[in-house]
Amino acid sequence: MPTIAVILGRVSTEDSDRVFETIEALDPAVSGEECEIVIADRLEDTLTKRIRANHPQVRLIACPSEMSLPEMRTLAFEASTAPIVAVTEDHCVPTPGWARSITKAFEQGGSELVAVGGSVVNGATGSGLDWATFLCEYSFFSPPVTEGSADILPGMNVAYRRSALESIPRHLLISGFWETTVHPVLLKTGSRFLSLNELVMLHKKRFSWGLFAKQRFIYSRYYAGLRFGQAAPAKRAAASIGALALPPLLLARAIKAARLKGLGYEMCRALPFLLSFYVIWAVGESVGAARGPGRALMMIE
């Protein structure tokens, strides 16, 4: 029986064959451990057929096209059996020894350790746009990250004790991304999270500007809608107006992170695209605060 299950949702509509690199990186000869791989798939396309034909060890779960990614992950989790459950995405590639690092951390971490995460490295570096899409999302998790106990872990390079996830009400598992719905609950119980620099995930998706801009708006609307959807009208209006001031704040934060991570040159390459994404980010949060998340969660990939 594998010790670790790796679950992910197949949702990418661009650069979608990256999932084969993910599967190949989870081979025991590369990952250091035999992995149970469960993929929830809402695309059901030619790549689905290739996975079935060429990777029979992968368990595929067919999902409705409108199902949200958190719901898909929950189905994959429920279909898995291993005592450790790792979460990644269909365009992310674990580096050699990744699975072994996770199991070793849990073996040595004690019963209070319930989640282990690591760093995220850009695996698509050909253009300024590639760097912009990476830095917009993952500059905080670019190495080096905190080494040791931490409160924040990346949602696509994280592993949990199965017992910890089983303690979470299902409605929280399916209602949003686990770093916002599950992590706060686990931390409140006194559980410990561990961050390790040796646990490295490559983010390898090449977005078109149009797709990333759309996804940035959708996610920002979802996030703000989640935060302010139940607030009083006056508070929602204030948040909606305040969100429009985000671009300079986001830019300052990104520049600081890039300097700390040694990515100043990459930031310069990304800057023209980042500016447009930060404006879209602000508009998305403004709409989310004013009108709620709408169907944003189901549209995120």
C-alpha positions in Angstrom: 0.0 0.0 0.0 1.4 3.4 -0.9 2.0 5.7 2.0 1.2 8.9 0.0 -1.8 9.7 -2.2 -1.3 12.6 -4.7 -4.6 14.2 -5.7 -5.3 16.9 -8.3 -7.9 18.3 -10.6 -7.6 18.3 -14.4 -8.9 21.8 -15.3 -6.2 23.5 -17.5 -7.5 24.6 -20.9 -4.0 25.8 -22.0 -0.7 23.9 -21.8 -2.8 21.0 -20.6 -0.4 18.2 -21.5 1.8 19.3 -18.5 -0.1 16.7 -16.5 2.0 14.0 -18.1 5.1 15.5 -16.6 3.3 15.5 -13.3 2.5 11.8 -13.6 6.0 10.9 -14.7 7.6 12.8 -11.8 5.6 10.7 -9.4 7.2 7.5 -10.6 8.8 5.8 -7.6 12.2 5.9 -9.3 11.9 9.8 -9.4 9.8 10.7 -6.4 11.4 8.2 -4.0 8.1 6.7 -3.0 5.3 4.7 -4.6 2.4 7.1 -5.0 -1.3 6.6 -5.3 -2.4 9.0 -8.0 -6.0 10.2 -8.2 -7.0 12.7 -10.8 -10.5 14.3 -10.9 -11.1 15.3 -14.5 -13.7 17.8 -15.8 -12.3 18.0 -19.3 -12.8 14.4 -20.6 -10.8 15.1 -23.8 -8.1 13.3 -25.9 -5.6 13.7 -23.0 -8.0 11.8 -20.7 -7.9 8.9 -23.2 -4.1 9.1 -23.3 -3.9 8.9 -19.5 -6.1 5.9 -19.4 -4.1 4.2 -22.2 -0.6 5.0 -21.0 -0.9 5.4 -17.3 -3.2 2.7 -15.9 -1.9 3.2 -12.4 -3.7 6.6 -12.3 -7.2 6.6 -11.0 -9.4 9.0 -13.0 -12.7 10.4 -11.7 -15.0 11.9 -14.3 -16.5 15.2 -13.1 -19.2 17.5 -14.5 -17.7 20.3 -16.6 -19.1 22.9 -14.2 -17.7 21.3 -11.0 -15.4 23.6 -9.0 -11.8 22.7 -8.3 -12.3 22.3 -4.5 -15.2 19.9 -5.1 -13.0 17.9 -7.5 -10.1 17.7 -5.0 -12.6 16.5 -2.4 -13.8 13.7 -4.6 -10.2 12.7 -5.3 -9.4 12.8 -1.6 -12.4 10.6 -0.8 -11.4 8.1 -3.5 -7.9 7.8 -2.2 -6.8 5.6 0.7 -3.2 6.4 1.6 -2.5 7.9 5.1 -0.8 11.0 3.7 -2.7 13.1 1.1 -0.7 15.5 -1.1 -2.3 18.2 -3.2 -0.9 19.7 -6.4 -2.2 21.0 -9.7 -2.2 19.6 -13.3 0.5 22.0 -14.5 2.9 21.5 -11.5 5.8 19.1 -11.5 7.4 17.7 -8.3 11.2 17.7 -8.2 13.1 14.4 -7.6 12.7 13.0 -4.1 9.5 15.1 -3.5 7.3 12.3 -2.2 10.1 10.8 0.0 10.7 14.2 1.6 7.0 14.4 2.5 6.8 10.9 4.1 10.1 11.5 5.9 8.8 14.8 7.4 5.7 13.1 8.7 7.7 10.1 10.1 9.9 12.5 12.1 7.4 15.3 12.9 5.2 13.7 15.6 1.5 13.3 15.8 0.8 17.1 16.1 2.2 17.7 12.6 -0.7 17.7 10.2 0.5 19.5 7.1 3.8 19.8 5.3 4.5 22.3 2.4 7.5 23.7 0.5 8.6 26.2 -2.1 7.5 26.9 -5.6 10.0 27.5 -8.5 9.1 28.9 -11.9 9.4 26.2 -14.5 8.3 28.3 -17.4 10.8 31.1 -17.9 10.9 31.9 -21.6 9.3 35.3 -21.5 8.4 38.3 -19.4 4.8 37.1 -19.5 5.8 33.7 -18.0 7.6 35.5 -15.2 4.6 37.8 -14.6 2.1 35.0 -14.2 4.5 33.2 -11.8 5.4 36.3 -9.7 1.7 37.5 -9.6 0.8 34.2 -7.8 3.8 32.7 -6.2 6.5 35.2 -5.4 5.9 34.6 -1.7 6.6 30.9 -2.1 9.7 31.3 -4.3 12.7 29.9 -2.4 13.9 30.5 0.2 10.7 30.0 2.2 10.4 29.7 6.0 12.2 26.6 7.3 10.4 24.9 10.1 7.0 25.7 11.7 4.8 28.0 9.6 1.2 29.2 9.4 1.2 29.6 5.6 1.8 26.8 3.0 1.2 26.8 -0.8 -2.0 25.2 -1.8 -0.4 23.3 -4.7 2.7 22.0 -2.8 1.2 20.7 0.4 0.5 17.3 2.1 -1.8 16.4 5.0 -2.4 13.6 7.4 -5.6 11.9 6.2 -6.9 11.9 9.7 -6.7 15.7 9.7 -8.7 16.1 6.5 -11.2 13.6 7.7 -11.8 15.8 10.8 -12.9 18.7 8.6 -16.6 19.1 7.7 -17.2 18.2 4.1 -18.9 21.6 3.4 -15.6 23.3 4.2 -13.7 21.0 1.9 -15.9 21.9 -1.1 -16.6 25.5 -0.4 -13.2 27.0 -1.2 -9.5 26.4 -1.6 -8.2 24.6 1.4 -5.6 27.2 2.3 -8.5 29.5 3.1 -11.2 27.1 4.4 -9.2 24.2 6.0 -5.9 25.6 7.2 -7.4 28.1 9.7 -9.5 25.3 11.2 -6.5 23.0 11.6 -4.4 25.8 13.1 -7.0 26.7 15.7 -6.9 23.1 17.0 -3.2 23.5 17.9 -2.0 21.4 15.0 1.4 22.2 13.5 2.4 23.0 9.9 5.9 22.5 8.6 7.6 24.3 5.8 10.6 22.8 4.0 12.8 24.3 1.4 13.8 20.9 0.1 10.2 20.2 -0.9 10.2 21.9 -4.3 7.4 22.1 -6.9 7.9 23.5 -10.4 5.1 25.7 -11.7 5.2 25.0 -15.4 2.1 26.5 -17.0 2.5 28.9 -19.9 -0.6 31.1 -19.9 -1.7 33.4 -22.7 -2.2 37.0 -21.5 -6.0 36.6 -22.1 -6.4 33.4 -20.0 -4.4 34.7 -17.1 -6.1 38.0 -17.1 -9.5 36.2 -17.0 -8.4 33.9 -14.3 -6.9 36.7 -12.2 -10.3 38.6 -12.4 -12.2 35.5 -11.5 -10.0 34.5 -8.5 -10.0 38.1 -7.2 -13.8 38.3 -7.4 -14.0 34.9 -5.6 -11.7 36.0 -2.8 -13.3 39.3 -2.1 -16.8 37.8 -2.5 -15.8 35.2 0.1 -14.5 37.9 2.5 -17.3 40.4 2.2 -20.3 38.5 0.7 -22.1 38.4 4.0 -21.1 41.9 5.2 -23.4 44.9 5.7 -24.0 46.9 2.5 -21.9 49.9 3.8 -18.9 47.7 4.5 -19.2 46.0 1.1 -19.3 49.4 -0.6 -16.3 50.6 1.3 -14.4 47.5 0.4 -15.4 47.8 -3.2 -14.0 51.3 -3.4 -10.9 50.5 -1.4 -10.0 47.6 -3.6 -9.3 50.1 -6.5 -6.2 51.3 -4.5 -4.6 47.9 -4.6 -2.3 48.2 -7.7 0.5 50.3 -6.1 0.3 48.3 -2.9 0.6 45.0 -4.8 3.4 46.3 -6.9 5.4 47.5 -3.8 4.9 44.1 -2.2 6.0 42.2 -5.3 9.1 44.3 -5.7 10.1 43.7 -2.1 9.5 40.0 -2.5 11.5 39.9 -5.7 14.5 41.6 -4.0 14.4 39.2 -1.1 14.2 36.2 -3.4 17.0 37.4 -5.7 14.5 37.9 -8.6 15.1 41.5 -9.5 16.0 41.0 -13.1 13.0 38.7 -13.6 10.7 41.3 -12.0 12.0 43.9 -14.6 11.1 41.5 -17.4 7.6 40.9 -15.9 6.8 44.4 -14.9 4.7 45.6 -18.0 2.5 42.5 -17.7 2.3 42.6 -13.9 1.0 46.2 -14.0 -2.0 45.1 -16.1 -2.6 42.1 -13.9 -2.6 44.2 -10.7 -5.2 46.5 -12.3 -7.4 43.5 -13.2 -6.8 42.1 -9.7 -8.2 45.3 -8.2 -11.2 45.4 -10.4 -12.0 41.8 -9.6 -11.9 42.4 -5.9 -14.0 45.5 -6.3 -16.7 43.6 -8.1 -16.5 40.7 -5.6 -16.9 43.0 -2.6 -19.9 44.7 -4.2 -21.7 41.8 -5.9 -20.3 38.7 -4.2 -18.4 35.8 -5.8 -21.1 34.8 -8.3 -20.0 31.6 -10.1 -16.3 32.5 -9.9 -15.3 29.4 -7.9 -16.6 27.1 -10.6 -14.6 29.0 -13.3 -11.2 28.9 -11.7 -8.6 26.7 -13.3 
